[in-house]
Amino acid sequence: MPYLEALNWQRQLLQERIQNPDLEDILILLEHPPVYTLGKGASTEFLKFGMENTTANDEIEVHRIERGGEVTYHCPGQIVGYPILNLHRYRQDLHWYLRQLEEVLIRVLKAYGVEGTRIPGLTGVWVEGKKVGAIGIKVKRWITMHGFSLNVCPDMEGFSRIIPCGIADKPVASLAEWIPDISCDEVRLKIVDCFAEVFNVKLIDAF
């Protein structure tokens, strides 16, 4: 799904839940065409190209958005998750929420026999010191948008044009490095299961 289409969808769902907090929570899982996004306070120094001249490939988009965090890259082969949750139903604590999203990804990795870890002071999930899961959120009136990404089997070339999440001394990797031939379709189902476990919810519909 094109990035801006997904962004507008999230914004619509968020606004609907601000107006009616009784609406159900939603978890969107999808893939994007190649796109770079910068958080609201992100520094352009972590781009290896100028904003006015996006990349050597003009087809790649760049957007500054309302989430926290620095620059990141989305592309096919990476699953992006956008939970639209009313945290009044869980815990009104952003630190807790970030750790819960990390726990979802750690459990997904564990299901494949891969040990995902946290690094104190940083947000995200690492395997053997390489970042495989990134997180950046926006919360308004305790309703969430944006979320997480998990590198499953993407072309990693796009990451070379940025300093991902502004962390220069830690490389990025994908799950395919440890599990060749893994697919987003199967990992997407694992994410749903692990998300339901961590947040103690039940999936009631899917489309």
N, C-alpha and C positions, 0 to 999 in steps of 0.2 A: 504494500500500500504506500503511495506517495506520502512523504513525511507531513506535508502541510495538511493533507486530507485527514491523517490520523490526529494531528494536533487540533484541528477544528472540531473533530469528533470528541476528543477529550474535553475541550473547553465547553462544548455543548452539554455533555454529560455532567460536568462539574456544576455548571450553572443551574441545570435542572435539579440537582440535589441540594444546592443552596436554597432554592425556592421550595423544595419539598424533601426534607431530610429523611422521610420514610421510604424513599425509593431504594430499590435493592442495590447492593454493591456489584461492581463489574470488574472482571479481569480481562483485558485485551491482550492477546498474544499475536504478534505479527512479525513480518520482515519488511524492511524498507529498501528501495533502490539506494545506491550510494548517496550519502548525505553527511555533512558535518554539522554539528550543532554546538553552540556555545551557551553556557549558562548566563544568567542575567549579569553576573559580575565577572565573567570569564575574561581573561587577558588574551589579546590577539597575539602576544609574544609567543604563545604556544602553537601558533600556526606557522608552517614553513612556507607559506605563500601569502600574498596580500589579499585582503578581503575584496578589493576592487578587481582582482584578477584571480578568481577562486582557485583554480588549479591548472595544471597543464592540460587537463581534460575539462573543457567548459561545461560538460554535461553534469558535473557533480555540483550539488547544491550546498550552500552554506546558510544557516539560519541562527540568529541569536534569539533565545527563547527565555521563558520565565522560570525555568528550573534552577536549582543550585548547581554548583560544580563548574568545572572547566570544559574545555573542548573534548568532544568525543566523535566517534565515527560509527555510522550504521550502514549496513549493506546486506545483501542476500547471504544467507548462511549464518546470520546472527539473529537470535530470537530476542525481540524487544517486548517487555511486559509493561503494560500501563494499568496498574490497579486504581480503580476509582472507588475508594473506600471512605466511609464515614467513620472517622476514628473515635467518635463518641461511642461506637459499638465495641471498641477494642480498648485502646489506651490513648489518652491525649498526651502523647510523649513522642517527639520526633526522633530522639535518639533510639528509643525502643523500636520505632517503626523501621528505621534504617537497619537495625540489627536483625529484625524479623525478615526483611528482604534478603539480607545476606544469608540468613539461615535457610531460606527457601533454596537458594542456589547451592549452598553447601550440601544440602540433602539430595539435590538432583545429582551433583557430582558423586556423592557417596553411593547412589544407586548404580553407578557405573564403575564402582571400585576406585574412584579417583578422590584423593583427599584435598578438599578445598579448605583454605585457611583465611583468617583475618590477619591484618597487620595493624597493630595498635596505632591509633592516630590517623589512620586512613580509612576511607569508605570503599568497600568493594570486596571481591573474593579472588584469592590467588591460589595457584597450583605451582608448587616448586618455585616460588618467587616470581611467577609470571601472572599477570592479571588476566583473568578470563571473564570476570563479571564486574560490570560497572553499574553504579547507582547514582541517580540524580532526581530529586523530587521537588514538587511544589505542593504546598498545603494551604488551602483557603477555607477558613471557618471549619477547620479540622476535617475537610474533605480533600483527598489526595488526587494528584494527577502526576504525569510523567512516571518514572519508576526505575526499571533495571534493564540491562542487556546482558546476554550470555553469548559469548563467541562459541558457536558450535562447529561450523565448517566453512567460515567465510574465506574469501581471498584477503589475506592479511596485508596486501600491498597498500591499501588505502590508509592504514595506520602510520605508514612511513612519512606521510605528509604533515603529521602533527606530533605534538608531545601529548599523548593521550592522558586526559585528566590532569594535565600539568605536572606529571610525575616523570622526570627525565631519567631516573636511575633504575626503573623497573620496567622490563619488557612486557608486551602483551602477547597472549597466545590464545589458541582455540582448543576446544575439547578434542578435535580431530588429531591433535598432536599426540594424544595418549590413546585415542580410540579411532583408528582410521575407519573410514566408511560410515561413520555415524551420521545420522540425518536429523534435520530440524523437526520433521514430522514425529519421530519417536520421542525426541527430547521435549517437545511441546506437551505431550501427554504426561511426562514425568513432572514437568513444572506444575501442571494443573494439580496433580496428586499431592506434590510436596507443599504447594501453596495452601491447599485445603487443610493439610495436617498442621502446618505452622500457625495459620490464622484460625484454626478450628471452625472452618466453614464447610458447607456442602455445595457443590456445583449443581444448580437446579436446571440449567438450560445452556445450550451451546449452539453457536451458529458461525 
